């Protein structure tokens, strides 16, 4: 299958969009491949040419968003100064806000292998630990602080998504910054 063929790209997008729309009406457990076929206006053969089942489709979508999240988190941790960090965080919130419906719906899928929100939390925790493992020698303290950091950031992300964008968070950003500053001061 030629992944750059426009027909293939359009078909995959139709299938992915169909699942996202259906997640707005039904739980993932209740969605069938037949529902996806009807919503995407495709036949069964076409669906199975792209995905083995609805789980593979959901795993693919979550992997795409987790990768984008990891890139944004890496950019934030690589930023040197406060201004660059703030700019990378704002860009991250803006991108995720533009896809709020998709992300909120993907967060609702919770299976043994699909758990985007938890994967994002693990990413944040891991990146925090990697960034501060030299500064914090006590592993229990490092684990606790990384958990706090992860919770603070993901709560903010989810709040932004649920309240239609990061613009609503901007007036509250000083509270977020204060919490984060207090957390990071504890490291030093």
Secondary structure, 3 states (H helix, E strand, C coil): CCCCCHHHHHHHHHHHHHHHHHHCCCCHHHCCHHHHHHHHCCCHHHHHHHCCCHHHHHHHHHHHHHHHHHHHHHHHHHCCCHHHHHHHHHHHHHHHHHCHHHHHHHHCCCCCCCCHHHHHHHHHHHHHHHHHCCCCCCHHHHHHHHHHHHHHHHHHHHHHHHCCCCHHHHCCHHHHHHHHHHHHHHHC
